[in-house]
Amino acid sequence: MSSNNSASSSTRALVQLATTPPSLALQPLTLPALGSGSGSSSSAGANGPRAARLALSHVAQNPTDVQSLDSNAFGEGTVLGCDVLGIVEEVSQGGGEIDFTAGSAGGSHAGDVAHQVQKGDLLAGLIWGGEHKGLGGYSHHTILPDTRIAFRIDEELEARFGRAALSTLPLAAATAELALFSSSCLGIPQDDDGKKTPVLIWGGSSSVGSYAIQLAALRGLQVYTTASPAHHERLRSLGAHEVLDYRSQDVPALLKERGVSIKHAFDCIGSTPTSQACSQVVGDGTICTVRPGLGGTEKCLKETRKTDVLVWTVFLTDHAYGPLKWPASEEDHSLGVQLFENIPQWLKEGKLVPNQVKLLQGLESVKEGFQMHRDGKLSGEKIVYAI
C-alpha cells in the first residue's frame, strides 16, 4: 500500500455465505483504504470521482438486494445494499486499494457538491452493493464511490423529514431520472416548454414510481399512473394528473376510449403483463422497463421501441451484470450529478417528498425485511434499517 493512502479500517457487515440457498451473516470486515486526497495515484486524474468512507446510520432496502441474494448474482463475500446514509469519516480522490474508475472518462467536479464534502457531513448516496466485494449498504461502515452521486443533509432537512425517509431517495430517484430523461431510455426533454407531454408511469405506488411521478410533474409533464385505490389520493398529491386502478380497469382500452395519446411509458414493475400493457398504450412510442436486459418485454407490440434503465450508469464507469454490459455514459452521469445537486432544494421547496417508510431496527432485521419483500407484504412503503 502506498504511503499516500489511509489505513484500511474494520467494521461489521452482513456478508453472503457459500450456502445453498445463499444466506447472510453478520461478520467482521476490513474496508479497503482510501487515497490520500491528492489524486496523485488516481486512474481518473484530478477530475476523477471523490470517494468517502461513511459511518452508516440507515440503509434502505431495494428489490435488487433481495433478487441479487436469491439469484446468487455476486457470490460468497458479497455485501449487498445500495441506498446508504451516514456521517463522512474520510474523503479522498482516487488512489487507495480499489479502483472505482474503470472505463471512466473522468468528469468535472466544478461547482458540484462533491467538491465541498468534508469530514462530519451527513450524506445520502448510492453504492452498488455487490459490484466490489465487501462494499455495500448492509454494513456499519462503507465506502461511497462517488460523492457527486450523493446529497448533503443539513439540519433543516434532517429535522423536517428524518434520516430514514431521506435514505430512500438515491437509487429510486436516480432510476426514475434516467428512465424519464436519458436518451437511451424515454428521452423526454426536461424543458417541456408548457406542452404538458403525457407520460404513463406504471406502478406509481412503488418507490421508483412515486419518485418518477414527482420528477416528471416538476418538469411540467402530464402524469398518468397506475395503482390500487388505497394509494390514489397520495399519488395525486405527488403530482399525478390521473391515477388508474390497474386491477379493475383495462388501462390501455380506457385511455384509448378517452382519446388520450401517450407515447412514453415507464414500467416500474418490469413484468411481462405490465410491459405489454405499457406497449399497448404507447403503440409506436417508447417504453422503458426497470428490468435490465429488457426482461418481460417479449409480448410488447413490434412497433414499440423498447428500452431499459440501469441506474448504475449514473457512475461514469463501465458496468456489467452477467452477460449484459453498459459502457460509461457522460449523459447519464451528468443527469445524475444534476439530480443530486437539485434534491436538497426540491425537498425544501416541497417539490419532492420522500417515500413512506417501514422502519426496522438493526442489520439483524434484514432477514425479516427480505422475506417481507418475497411474500409481497409491502405496498406504498419502503423498508429502512436503522443501524
N, C-alpha and C positions, 0 to 999 in steps of 0.2 A: 504494500500500500504506500502511495506517495505521501511524503510528509506534509503536503499541502492539503491533505484530506483530513476531515474529522474522524474520530474513532467510531467504530461500529457501536451499536447500542443494543441493549437487551430489552425484551418486552415479553408479553404473553399474548397468544393469539389462538383462534380456532383453526387448527391445521387439519387438512384432509389426510386420512389414513388409508393404507393399502388394504382395504377390506372390501368384501362383496356382500351387500351393496356398499358403495362409498359412504363413509361416515366422517364426522368431525370430532376432534378432541382438543381441549384447551391445554396448550403446551408452551414451555419456554421457547423463545425465538430470538435470533440475533438479526437485527436490521443491518443492511449494508451502510457503509459510511457515505456521507455526502461530500461533495467537493468543497474546496476552500472558499468559494465565493468569488475568486478572482477570474474564473472562467479559463484559466491558463491551460487546463487539461481537457476542456470540453470539446467533444467532437463537433458540436454545432457552433463553436466560437462564442464571441461575446453576446451574440443575439440569440443564443440557444435558450431552451426552457430553463427556468429557475425552479429547482426542486425545494421542498420544505419538509422537515420532519414534524409531525403533529402528535401531540398527546390528545387522544380522542376522547370525547365525552359522549358522542352519539354517532350511530351508523344506521342508515335507513335500508330496509330490505327491498330488493327488486326481484321480479320473476326470474331474471337471468341468473341470479345467485342460486336459486333452487334448481333451475334447469342445468346449470353447469355442474353442480354436485351430482345430480341424479344421472346425468349422461357421462360422468367421469371425463369431462371435457379437458381438464388440465392435469389430472393425476395426483399422485401422492405428493405431499408437501405444499399443496396449494393453500393459500389463504384467500377466501372469497370476500365479496363486499365492495361496493362501488361508490356509494354516497357517504362521504365522511365529513365530520365536523369536529374541530378541535383547536387547541392552542398551539401556535407555532413555537417550536423549541429551537429550530435552527433553519436558516435559509442558505441556499447555495446555488451557484450557477455552474452546471456542468461538472465534469470530473467525477470522483468518487468511484464506487465499486460496481455501479450498474449504469448502463447507457440507455437513457430514455429517448435518444435522438436518432436511432437507426432509420435511415431513409429521410431524415429531416432536412428541410430546405432552410432551416433557421427561423426567420421571422423576427419581427421587431418588438421590443419592449416599449417603444416610445409612447408615452402618455398613458400606459395601462397600469392597472393596479399592481401587477406583479413587480413593477419596478419599485414599489413603495412598501411591499410586505416586509415585516420585521418581526423579530422575536417578541412573543407576547400577544400578537394579533390573534383574533378569533376568526377562523376561516371555515367556510363550507366549500368543498370541492369534489372533484371527480377523479377516481382511480379505477383502472380496470383490474379488479381483483382476479388473479389467476394468470395474467399476462406475464408477470415476473414472479417466480417462486418466492413465497414468503411475504409478498406485499399485497395487502388487501385491507378491507374495512373492518372485518371481524377480528379486531386486534386492539390492544390498549395503546399502541403507537403504530404509525405507518408513515410512509413517505409519499407525499403528494408530488406527482411527476412534473407538473407544470402549473405554477401559481397564476398563470394567465387564465387557466380554466378553473377558477375559484372566485368567490367573492368574500369581501371582508364584512364582518358583522359588528356594527358599533352598538353602543349601549341602547340606543333608541330601538333598533331592530330586535335586539335580544329581548328587551322589555315588552315590546309590542306583540311579537309572535312566538317567542320561546325557541330554544335551541332545537328541540325535537322537530318542530314543524319546518324550520329553516333547513334542516338536513335532508328534507325530501326533494329539494329543488334541483341539484346538479344534474343527475342523469336524466330525469324525466323532462326537465325544461330544455336541456340541450338536445335531446332526441326530438322533441316537438319542433324546436327552432330549425334544425336541419331538415326534418321532413317537410316542413312548410316552405322553406325559402332557399334551400340548396338547389342548384341547377341539376344535380344528379338525382334529386327527389322530385317534389312537386314543382319547385322553381317558381313560386308565386312572387311577383315583385313586392318588396317590403313597403314601398311607397305606392299605396293603392290609388292615390290621387282622386279620392272621392267616388271611385267606381263601385265600391261595395261588392267586390268579387266574391261570389258564393263559394264556400268550401264545405265539404262534408267531413266531419270527424266522427268516425265510427268507434264507439266505446268511450264516450265523453266522461264517464264517472271513474275511469281508470286514472292512475297517476299521470301518465303521459297525456291522456285525453284531456284532463282538466287543465293542464298547462297549455296544451295546444289550443284549446278554446280561448284562453286568455291572451296568448301571444298573437293569435290571429285577430281577435277583436280589437286589441290595442293598435293594430296596424290598419284598422278600418275594414277588414273583411267581414262578410256576412256569413255567420257560422250556423250551419245545421249540424245537429249531433244526435246520437242515439244513446239511450239509457233506459233503465227501468224507471217506472213512475216515481219511486221513492227519491230519486235524485234530480228530478226535473227542475224543481224550484231552485236548488243550489246552482245547477248548471246555467240556468237563465241569469242568475245573479253574477256569474262569472263572465257573461257576455254572449251567451248563445242566443241567436235570433229565434231559433225554434228547436225544441227537443222532441224527438220522436221515440215512441215505445217500440223497440225492435221485436218485442215478444208478441204483441197483439196486432201489429201493423206490418203490412208488406211495404217496407220503406221505399224501395225502388218504384213500385207501382203507384204509391201515394204521391211521391214527388212528380212522377210523370203526369199523373192525373191533374195535378195542380199547375202544370206547365212550368215547374221550376227547373231551370237548366243549370247543372253543376258539372264542371269539367275537371275539378280537383277533389280527390278524396284521400283521406289519411286513415288507414285501417290500424287502429291502436290495439286491436285484439290479435290479428295475424293468423286467423284460422281460415280454412277453405270456405266455409259459408260466408264469413264476413268480407273476405276479399272478393268473392263472387258477387255479393250484394253491392259492394262499392263499384265494381266494374259495370254492373247493370245500371247504376246511377249515372256514371260519367260517360259511358259509351266509348267514343273515340278520344276521350280525355285521358287523364293520368291518375293512377292510384299509387300510393306509397304504403308499403306494409312495414310493420315493426319486425317482421321475420327476416333476418339476414339471409340472403341467398334466394329470396323470392318464394320461400316455402308457403304453401297454401294458395298460390295464385294459379294453379293448374286449370281451374274451371272458369277463369276470367274470360271475357269476350276477347276474340282475337284482335279486334281493333283497339283495345285498351292498351295504353302504354303502361307497363308495369315497372315500378321501381321499389327499392328497399332503402332503409336507413340503418346505418351502423354508427352509433353515437361516438365511437372511438376515433372517427375521422376528425373530431374537433382537435385532437392532438396532431401536431404536424410531424407525423411519422407513419411509416408503412405498418399495416396490420394484417394479420392472418387469423382465420378461425377455421380450423380444419383445412379442407381443400380451398376454401374461399379466401380471396386476397383483396385488400383495398389499399391502393397507393396513398401516400401522403397528399393531402388536399389543402392548398393555400386558401381556397374559397371557404371550405368548411371550418378551417382553423380561424379565419377572420370572423366568420359568423359566430363561432364560439366565444372568442375574445370579446366581441361586441356585446353578446348576450350577457356575459358575466360582469362586464363593466356597467351594464344598464340595470341589472337585477336590484341592487340596493335602492336606487331611486324609484324604480317602478313599485317596489314594495312600499316605500314611504308615501308614494302618491296614491296608493290604493289601486293601481293598475294591475297588480299581481298579488295573488293570495296563495299562501302555501296549501299543500294538501292537508286534509284532515288526518289525524294520527291515532294509531293504536299503539300505545307505549308499553313496551316490555322491559323488564329490568335485567341487565347483565347479559354477558355472552352465553351464559348457561341457558338462556331462554331461546337461543337461536333454533334449537331442535324443534321446540314448540311452534315457533313462528313459521319455520319451513313447512311443517305439517299443516298448519292452517292454510297456507297457500295451496298445498296439494289437495286439500279437502274442499277447496272453494269457499272457505268461510269468510273471505274478505270482500267487502263491497263498499266502495266510496271512501276507503281509508287506507293508509299505508302504515305498515309496521315499522316502528323505530325502536332501536335498543339503546337504553341509557347504560353506558359502560362504567 
